[in-house]
């Protein structure tokens, strides 16, 4: 994969591999700016076979992101593509959660869209988790400090994972997963 990134302004910093139930292999590549003083990152999603790699999707550039990490890389939406539920860390190593469902074309941080104005924690012991039921993943669980935008106290909030990869609005009640 490194051979695909020969531009002098970007460098791969890490990767996650996910194998679909049908055997297709996907690689999420964590890319960082190689320009001195410019701190930003993005993710590329590749479909890899024995003989070729095909770029499937690419995230927007994440400004001030010095690191991308994963709580989990799995198909949380049931669409056959890997999703990254993780975090970005700034140059001071402060971590912020992100949810990037795999997509063909553009990959968007759905957490920032579903929870505008919210500030979730991504530090131990308040590490976000995926809530699952018998039918599979159904929600993301994240910690927020007070004052929370919903007027509630500090604590856990849940965002339902919708079928199309979007997230529901933050809720103070834990969902009942099917």
LOKOLLO-760328 format. One line per 2 residues: for each residue x, y negated, z of C-alpha. Coordinates in Angstrom, 3 decimals, decimal comma. Example, Ala and Ser with C-alpha at 12.3 -4.5 7.8 and 13.67 -1.06 7.14 Angstrom:
BEGIN
12,300:4,500:7,800; 13,670:1,060:7,140
REM end
This chain:
BEGIN
0,000:0,000:0,000; 2,876:-2,424:0,691
3,590:-2,496:-3,037; 0,216:-4,211:-3,580
1,369:-7,175:-1,480; 4,408:-8,659:-3,144
3,424:-12,367:-2,945; 5,822:-14,316:-0,718
3,028:-16,009:1,288; 1,295:-12,912:2,727
2,469:-9,794:4,518; 0,658:-6,684:5,725
0,851:-6,468:9,502; -1,130:-3,298:10,137
-3,758:-0,944:8,784; -6,541:1,398:9,847
-7,519:4,492:7,907; -11,044:5,885:7,876
-12,168:9,064:6,104; -15,835:9,162:5,054
-17,850:12,354:5,640; -17,647:13,059:1,874
-13,837:12,863:1,995; -13,251:9,381:0,530
-10,370:7,603:2,275; -10,564:3,901:3,058
-7,795:1,669:4,388; -8,407:-1,662:6,118
-5,244:-3,757:5,771; -4,516:-6,549:8,258
-2,780:-9,361:6,359; -1,001:-12,326:7,892
0,373:-15,526:6,444; 4,116:-15,380:5,778
4,314:-19,169:5,576; 6,204:-20,540:8,567
3,912:-22,452:10,918; 0,687:-21,274:9,207
-1,225:-18,903:11,493; -4,051:-17,119:9,683
-5,151:-13,608:8,760; -7,601:-11,673:6,623
-8,639:-8,060:6,032; -8,628:-6,159:2,738
-10,620:-2,938:2,299; -9,188:-0,365:-0,114
-10,543:2,932:-1,455; -7,541:5,231:-1,778
-7,259:8,405:-3,876; -4,290:10,665:-4,589
-3,279:8,523:-7,553; -4,777:5,022:-7,141
-5,953:2,327:-4,773; -8,978:0,149:-5,519
-9,679:-3,081:-3,676; -13,260:-2,793:-2,430
-13,675:-5,894:-0,268; -11,893:-8,840:1,291
-12,714:-10,949:4,336; -12,610:-14,698:4,508
-9,373:-16,144:5,857; -9,518:-16,314:9,652
-7,868:-19,566:10,708; -5,581:-19,492:13,781
-5,698:-15,665:13,874; -2,256:-14,395:14,832
-3,437:-10,824:15,423; -6,344:-8,593:14,419
-7,145:-5,633:16,649; -9,806:-2,931:16,686
-12,049:-1,579:19,400; -13,353:0,799:16,745
-13,200:1,335:12,985; -16,122:3,510:11,927
-19,259:3,455:9,804; -21,512:1,679:12,306
-24,092:0,659:9,681; -24,567:4,032:7,960
-23,677:2,684:4,506; -20,622:4,904:3,921
-18,056:2,103:4,412; -15,895:1,506:7,491
-16,770:-1,391:9,780; -14,314:-3,116:12,110
-15,537:-4,053:15,578; -12,543:-5,680:17,144
-10,933:-8,987:17,892; -8,746:-11,737:16,584
-6,147:-13,297:18,851; -4,752:-16,780:18,471
-1,084:-17,748:18,883; -1,596:-17,934:22,675
-2,898:-14,297:22,641; -6,462:-15,323:23,590
-8,779:-12,693:22,103; -12,183:-13,318:20,478
-14,464:-10,482:19,328; -15,348:-10,034:15,652
-17,625:-7,654:13,775; -16,696:-7,160:10,122
-18,930:-4,602:8,388; -17,280:-3,080:5,354
-18,755:-4,401:2,126; -18,114:-4,443:-1,580
-16,862:-7,906:-2,407; -16,832:-10,370:0,481
-16,558:-9,198:4,080; -18,040:-11,593:6,654
-17,727:-11,824:10,438; -21,372:-11,116:11,236
-20,865:-11,811:14,949; -20,111:-15,478:14,240
-23,331:-15,744:12,189; -25,669:-13,936:14,617
-24,379:-15,635:17,761; -23,571:-19,218:16,787
-22,745:-21,238:19,885; -21,934:-18,167:21,988
-18,511:-17,450:23,449; -17,912:-13,768:24,084
-14,960:-12,306:25,957; -12,678:-9,629:24,543
-10,324:-9,149:27,489; -10,123:-6,186:29,850
-12,175:-5,303:31,866; -14,876:-6,995:29,779
-13,997:-5,125:26,602; -16,895:-5,019:24,151
-18,328:-1,629:23,251; -20,599:0,005:20,708
-23,880:1,308:22,141; -25,084:4,512:20,507
-28,107:6,749:20,747; -28,835:10,151:19,291
-29,238:8,631:15,808; -25,879:6,818:16,006
-24,645:3,289:16,734; -27,404:0,765:17,394
-25,890:-2,281:19,147; -22,775:-4,142:20,213
-22,305:-4,920:23,910; -20,351:-8,106:24,695
-19,612:-10,120:27,836; -20,369:-13,843:28,047
-19,443:-16,324:30,738; -21,846:-18,858:32,239
-23,313:-21,091:31,110; -24,678:-18,804:28,413
-26,588:-20,381:25,516; -29,718:-18,426:26,522
-29,715:-20,074:29,968; -28,940:-16,772:31,661
-26,074:-15,940:33,986; -22,705:-14,565:32,946
-22,989:-10,938:31,937; -23,479:-8,452:29,159
-25,460:-9,277:26,048; -26,473:-6,868:23,286
-26,757:-7,490:19,549; -28,644:-4,899:17,505
-26,819:-3,525:14,445; -29,271:-3,927:11,584
-29,313:-1,587:8,580; -27,792:-4,122:6,186
-24,773:-4,809:8,449; -26,169:-7,980:9,952
-26,603:-8,333:13,705; -29,641:-9,298:15,717
-29,521:-12,266:18,093; -27,915:-11,767:21,536
-30,323:-10,292:24,096; -29,979:-9,976:27,863
-31,783:-6,613:27,919; -29,982:-3,436:26,886
-31,629:-1,836:23,843; -33,179:1,601:23,860
-31,344:3,378:21,090; -33,236:6,008:19,079
REM end
